[in-house]
Amino acid sequence: MRALVAVLLALALAPAALASEEHPTQAELEGELVCPTCHTTLDQSNAPVALRMKAFVRERIAAGDTKSEIKDRLVAQFGKGVLAAPETEGFDLLAWVLPVAGLIAGGAVLSFLLWRWTRRPEDELPLLE
């Protein structure tokens, strides 16, 4: 049942994600790009390079570029450090996988410890007479 809900949710959100890719907004891209000088997202930075990047994004949106095209141009000029979120392929995939794996492992350890702490050894059980 959960898998069905997840699939339906993914299908419902797919058109919105595609629309965002084809027609990005200035605010959306400013939250996904980082200023190479102050290392904050563009929407929080007023550094000169951030202002030039904002103007570039505005020009490219007006020219009809997609979100990926705009990001690719900025990455080509400034490097991958300009992206606020790591890519989901190659070595950068670890940045997405390790936190989830850590949460799962921590939950498993905590569950095991709670199970052990709530069980009393048999020699401590009261004898019935």
C-alpha positions, 0 to 999 in steps of 0.5 A: 500500500505504501509503495502505491502511495509513493508511486502516485505521489511521484507521478503527481509531482512529476509535471511540477518538476518538469515545469520547474525545469523548463520555466525556472523562476529567479527565486528558485534558482537563487536558492539553488546556487551559491555565491563563490565569494561568501558561500551563501545562496544567491538569495542571501548574498549581496556580494558583487559576484552574486549580483552579477550571477543574479543578473546572468540568471535573470537574462538567461531566464528571459532568453528561455534557457532551462534550469539545467542550462543555466546551472551548467553555464554557471558550473562551467564558469565557477565550478561545482561549488556554485551548486547548493546541493551536490549532484546525485551521481558519481562520488557526490552521491555519497552526500545523499546516501551517507546521512540516510544510511547513518539514520537507518543504522542509528535507528537499528542500534537504538531499537536493539538497545531498547529491546535489550534494556526492556528484557530481564534475564531469566535468573532475575525473574520472580519464582512462582511458588 
